[in-house]
Amino acid sequence: MKSSVVFFCVVAALLLLGAPTAVDAAMCDPSELTPCAAAILNSSPPSSLCCSRLKSQAPCFCQYQKNPSLSKYISGGRKVAAACGVPIPSC
């Protein structure tokens, strides 16, 4: 159960950021954002690994944002993205 919460937190971070609409679905993997879970859930500073993963998954953010199960993590994810210097596109 705890791992699913972490997974959803990571995905939420992606939802917050938005991205280009033409994204290769094969490279979009919300589980890549697992290192950001603590930062999203606990409002702690994101790790360098978290920031790196956010940047690599940025093209998927709009796709993630459309997933209703991730919407509850959006506010925390926006803060983490801002802390990492990852731009949040509008979708």
PESUL-V999103 format. One record per backbone hydrogen bond with DSSP energy under -0.5 kcal/mol. CO is the residue of the C=O (numbers start at 1). NH is the residue of the N-H. E is the energy in kcal/mol with one decimal. If there is no record, write none. Layout:
# PESUL-V999103
((CO | NH | E) (CO | NH | E))
This chain:
# PESUL-V999103
((1 | 5 | -1.5) (2 | 6 | -2.0) (3 | 7 | -2.3) (4 | 8 | -2.3) (5 | 9 | -2.0) (6 | 10 | -2.1) (7 | 11 | -2.2) (8 | 12 | -2.2) (9 | 13 | -1.8) (10 | 14 | -1.3) (11 | 15 | -2.0) (12 | 16 | -1.8) (13 | 17 | -0.8) (14 | 17 | -0.7) (14 | 18 | -1.1) (17 | 89 | -2.9) (21 | 23 | -1.3) (23 | 25 | -0.7) (24 | 27 | -1.7) (24 | 28 | -0.6) (25 | 28 | -0.7) (27 | 29 | -0.7) (29 | 32 | -2.4) (30 | 33 | -2.0) (31 | 34 | -1.6) (33 | 36 | -2.4) (34 | 37 | -1.8) (36 | 40 | -2.2) (37 | 41 | -3.0) (38 | 42 | -2.5) (38 | 44 | -0.8) (39 | 43 | -0.7) (47 | 51 | -2.3) (48 | 52 | -2.2) (49 | 53 | -2.4) (50 | 54 | -2.6) (51 | 55 | -2.2) (52 | 56 | -2.0) (53 | 57 | -1.9) (54 | 58 | -0.7) (55 | 58 | -0.6) (57 | 60 | -2.5) (58 | 61 | -1.6) (60 | 64 | -2.4) (61 | 65 | -2.5) (62 | 66 | -1.1) (64 | 67 | -1.7) (66 | 68 | -0.7) (67 | 70 | -1.8) (67 | 71 | -0.5) (68 | 71 | -0.7) (70 | 73 | -2.0) (71 | 74 | -1.5) (73 | 77 | -2.1) (74 | 78 | -2.3) (75 | 79 | -1.5) (76 | 80 | -1.8) (77 | 81 | -2.6) (78 | 82 | -2.4) (79 | 83 | -2.3) (80 | 84 | -1.7) (81 | 85 | -0.7) (81 | 86 | -2.6) (82 | 85 | -0.9) (85 | 87 | -0.6) (87 | 89 | -0.8))
